[in-house]
Amino acid sequence: MLPLKDVPAGLAITIFFQNFGPAVLLSARNNVLNERLLRYVSELDLSKGLNAQAISRTGALAFRELVPEEYLGAVIGAYNEALRDTFWVALIISCLTVIRAAFIGWKSVKMAEGEASPTIAAV
């Protein structure tokens, strides 16, 4: 527990990291998705007219208009593999967070009988 005078700083730090972590990880997962999608579509070696970068730029729904029907299943499979890789990033970060949380000390916040609850002084 923090002393009452340090509670605002503790809350500010907590809120900062709650917002900073997802912002950074969202960018990282987006980079993984784009890089893996380009790799998987390039490995398909579809036709000379199909560009992996164009498929990546069009988005998850609009690429169906760009890809011929005979290659659509293969490109959807490549997209699925790229998405699976992005979920791996989220899973790994979650597991690391759980491991880190296991080493945080536990403190009892129960009050002894007859003890008055602390009050926060008005600013």
Secondary structure as GFF3:
##gff-version 3
##sequence-region A 1 123
A	DSSP	three_ten_helix	4	6	.	.	.	ID=ss1
A	DSSP	alpha_helix	7	44	.	.	.	ID=ss2
A	DSSP	alpha_helix	52	58	.	.	.	ID=ss3
A	DSSP	alpha_helix	63	66	.	.	.	ID=ss4
A	DSSP	alpha_helix	69	102	.	.	.	ID=ss5
###
